[in-house]
Amino acid sequence: MSIKNTFKQLYRLLPDPPSTNYLYRTISPSPYDLIPNHALIFDIGSKESKGSYVFGMPPADAKVVCVDIAPGPDVDLVADAHDLHMAKTSSVDLVVTVSVLEHVRYPSKVVAEIFRILKPGGVIYVSVPFVFPFHADPDDFWRFSYKGVLILCEQFERIDSGFNRGPASTMHHLLVHFLAMLFSFTAGHFTALMCTYSAGCCSGSSTLTSFWRSTRWPT
């Protein structure tokens, strides 16, 4: 048996790496604390999350519409977030978008569309990566600094904004990817991982979280 195959077998015996998602701070109040009874919630890019995130689960009396660009078992509405024409203006109480805006071609256009569908005083919760490896789902275009999120959401009134994953989570995540490179066993795989790691490092891994209120108020 070759040394490479021996290492392959040993590698397969290793346990899966632990989660790198260390919560840096408690998100309080939760966005769900800021919405009315029987609220309409759009969870954009939700896949199987159905509105359940680190800040809690949606209220039992809320209607959660799971929106995604691709169909799935828990997706209620297949749509492109750049164009939510099927949603009426000023009709939604809360929009949740977690790790989505880095994948859209025009984040500012998506945020403008969210602003349109939110009711006056409605809430948007945004979570985006700052330092994070390249991860196409189906594409990966952007990274956001703290000040970048402020500009992206400047048409809203800020409720809270900051980091929800800190330096330990960042270094752990990058270490997992680095070890994946180190122990890849084919030249092609190694090259692909090198490109992925380089793209992630150049673009910057903590995660930024913020939530905002629509500045349009009933007259």
C-alpha positions as CSV (number, residue, x, y, z in Angstrom):
1,M,0.0,0.0,0.0
2,S,1.4,3.4,-0.9
3,I,2.1,6.1,1.6
4,K,-0.6,8.3,0.0
5,N,-3.3,5.6,0.4
6,T,-2.2,5.0,4.0
7,F,-2.7,8.7,4.7
8,K,-6.1,8.6,3.0
9,Q,-7.3,5.8,5.2
10,L,-6.0,7.5,8.3
11,Y,-7.7,10.8,7.3
12,R,-11.0,9.1,6.8
13,L,-10.8,7.8,10.4
14,L,-10.6,11.3,11.8
15,P,-13.8,12.8,13.3
16,D,-15.6,15.7,11.5
17,P,-14.2,19.1,12.5
18,P,-16.3,20.9,15.2
19,S,-18.6,23.8,14.3
20,T,-16.8,27.1,13.8
21,N,-19.8,29.1,14.6
22,Y,-19.1,30.6,18.0
23,L,-21.6,33.2,19.0
24,Y,-19.7,36.3,19.9
25,R,-22.6,38.1,21.6
26,T,-26.3,37.6,22.4
27,I,-28.6,39.2,19.9
28,S,-31.1,41.0,22.2
29,P,-33.7,42.1,21.6
30,S,-34.5,39.5,19.0
31,P,-36.0,40.8,15.8
32,Y,-39.0,38.7,16.7
33,D,-39.5,40.8,19.8
34,L,-40.1,43.8,17.6
35,I,-43.0,42.6,15.4
36,P,-46.7,42.7,16.0
37,N,-49.0,39.7,16.6
38,H,-49.8,37.6,13.6
39,A,-46.9,39.1,11.7
40,L,-45.9,38.3,8.1
41,I,-42.3,37.3,7.9
42,F,-40.2,36.8,4.8
43,D,-37.1,34.7,5.3
44,I,-35.1,35.3,2.1
45,G,-32.6,32.6,1.1
46,S,-33.9,30.4,3.9
47,K,-33.4,27.0,2.4
48,E,-34.5,24.7,5.3
49,S,-34.1,27.3,8.1
50,K,-37.8,28.3,8.2
51,G,-37.0,31.4,10.2
52,S,-35.1,29.6,13.0
53,Y,-31.8,31.3,13.8
54,V,-29.5,32.1,16.7
55,F,-31.8,34.8,17.9
56,G,-34.7,32.4,18.2
57,M,-37.7,30.9,16.4
58,P,-40.5,32.9,14.9
59,P,-43.7,33.4,17.0
60,A,-46.2,30.7,16.7
61,D,-48.9,33.1,15.4
62,A,-46.6,34.5,12.7
63,K,-46.8,33.5,9.0
64,V,-43.3,32.7,7.7
65,V,-42.8,32.8,4.0
66,C,-39.6,31.0,3.1
67,V,-38.1,32.6,-0.1
68,D,-35.3,31.0,-2.1
69,I,-34.0,31.2,-5.7
70,A,-34.2,27.4,-6.0
71,P,-37.1,25.1,-5.0
72,G,-36.8,22.9,-2.0
73,P,-39.0,21.0,0.5
74,D,-39.2,24.0,2.9
75,V,-39.4,26.8,0.3
76,D,-42.7,28.5,0.0
77,L,-41.8,31.0,-2.7
78,V,-39.3,30.6,-5.5
79,A,-38.1,34.0,-6.4
80,D,-35.1,36.2,-7.2
81,A,-34.6,38.7,-4.3
82,H,-33.8,41.4,-6.8
83,D,-37.5,41.3,-7.9
84,L,-40.2,40.5,-5.4
85,H,-43.0,41.8,-7.5
86,M,-45.3,39.1,-6.2
87,A,-45.2,40.8,-2.7
88,K,-47.2,43.9,-2.3
89,T,-45.7,47.2,-1.3
90,S,-45.8,47.8,2.5
91,S,-47.1,44.3,3.2
92,V,-44.4,42.5,5.3
93,D,-43.6,43.0,9.0
94,L,-40.2,41.5,9.1
95,V,-37.6,40.4,6.5
96,V,-34.8,38.1,7.6
97,T,-31.8,37.6,5.3
98,V,-28.9,35.5,6.8
99,S,-25.8,34.9,4.7
100,V,-27.6,35.8,1.5
101,L,-26.4,39.2,0.3
102,E,-22.9,38.1,-0.5
103,H,-24.5,35.7,-3.1
104,V,-26.6,38.3,-4.9
105,R,-25.4,40.3,-7.9
106,Y,-26.7,43.7,-6.6
107,P,-27.1,43.8,-2.8
108,S,-28.3,47.4,-2.8
109,K,-31.0,46.5,-5.2
110,V,-32.1,43.6,-3.0
111,V,-32.2,45.9,0.1
112,A,-34.2,48.5,-1.9
113,E,-36.7,45.8,-2.8
114,I,-36.9,44.7,0.9
115,F,-37.5,48.4,1.8
116,R,-40.4,48.5,-0.7
117,I,-42.2,45.4,0.7
118,L,-41.8,46.2,4.4
119,K,-44.6,48.0,6.2
120,P,-43.9,51.4,7.6
121,G,-41.9,50.7,10.8
122,G,-41.2,47.1,9.6
123,V,-37.9,45.4,10.5
124,I,-35.1,44.0,8.4
125,Y,-32.5,41.6,10.0
126,V,-29.3,41.3,8.0
127,S,-26.4,38.9,8.6
128,V,-23.4,39.0,6.2
129,P,-19.8,37.7,6.2
130,F,-16.7,39.9,6.6
131,V,-13.8,37.5,6.6
132,F,-15.0,34.2,5.1
133,P,-13.8,31.7,2.5
134,F,-15.2,31.8,-1.0
135,H,-18.4,29.7,-1.1
136,A,-20.5,29.7,-4.3
137,D,-24.2,29.1,-3.6
138,P,-24.7,29.3,-6.6
139,D,-22.3,32.3,-6.8
140,D,-20.3,34.4,-4.3
141,F,-19.7,38.1,-5.0
142,W,-19.3,40.2,-1.9
143,R,-17.9,40.7,1.6
144,F,-19.1,43.5,3.9
145,S,-17.3,45.6,6.5
146,Y,-19.1,47.2,9.5
147,K,-19.2,50.5,7.7
148,G,-20.3,48.9,4.5
149,V,-23.5,47.5,6.2
150,L,-24.3,51.0,7.5
151,I,-24.2,52.3,4.0
152,L,-26.1,49.3,2.5
153,C,-29.0,49.9,5.0
154,E,-28.8,53.7,5.2
155,Q,-32.4,54.1,4.1
156,F,-33.5,52.4,7.3
157,E,-33.3,53.5,11.0
158,R,-30.7,51.4,12.8
159,I,-31.9,49.4,15.8
160,D,-28.7,47.4,16.4
161,S,-25.6,46.5,14.4
162,G,-22.3,44.7,15.2
163,F,-20.5,41.3,15.1
164,N,-22.0,38.0,16.0
165,R,-19.0,35.9,15.3
166,G,-15.6,37.0,16.7
167,P,-11.9,36.3,16.2
168,A,-11.9,32.8,17.7
169,S,-14.6,31.7,15.3
170,T,-12.7,33.4,12.4
171,M,-9.4,31.7,13.1
172,H,-11.1,28.3,13.7
173,H,-12.9,28.5,10.4
174,L,-9.8,29.5,8.4
175,L,-7.8,26.7,10.2
176,V,-10.3,24.1,9.1
177,H,-9.9,25.3,5.5
178,F,-6.1,25.4,5.7
179,L,-6.0,21.8,7.1
180,A,-8.3,20.7,4.3
181,M,-5.7,22.1,1.8
182,L,-2.8,20.6,3.7
183,F,-4.3,17.1,3.7
184,S,-5.8,17.1,0.2
185,F,-4.5,14.1,-1.7
186,T,-4.8,15.1,-5.4
187,A,-3.1,18.0,-7.2
188,G,-6.4,19.1,-8.7
189,H,-8.1,19.1,-5.3
190,F,-5.2,21.0,-3.8
191,T,-5.3,23.6,-6.5
192,A,-9.0,24.1,-6.1
193,L,-8.7,24.5,-2.3
194,M,-5.8,26.9,-2.7
195,C,-7.9,29.1,-5.0
196,T,-10.9,28.9,-2.6
197,Y,-8.7,29.8,0.4
198,S,-7.0,32.6,-1.4
199,A,-10.2,34.1,-2.6
200,G,-11.6,34.0,0.9
201,C,-8.6,35.5,2.6
202,C,-8.3,38.3,0.0
203,S,-11.9,39.3,0.4
204,G,-11.5,39.2,3.9
205,S,-14.1,35.7,8.7
206,S,-16.2,37.3,11.3
207,T,-19.8,37.7,10.5
208,L,-21.7,41.0,10.8
209,T,-25.3,41.1,12.1
210,S,-27.7,44.0,12.2
211,F,-31.3,44.9,12.2
212,W,-33.1,48.0,11.1
213,R,-36.5,49.6,11.0
214,S,-38.2,51.0,7.9
215,T,-38.1,54.8,8.1
216,R,-41.5,55.0,6.4
217,W,-44.1,55.7,9.1
218,P,-47.9,55.8,8.8
219,T,-49.1,59.4,8.3
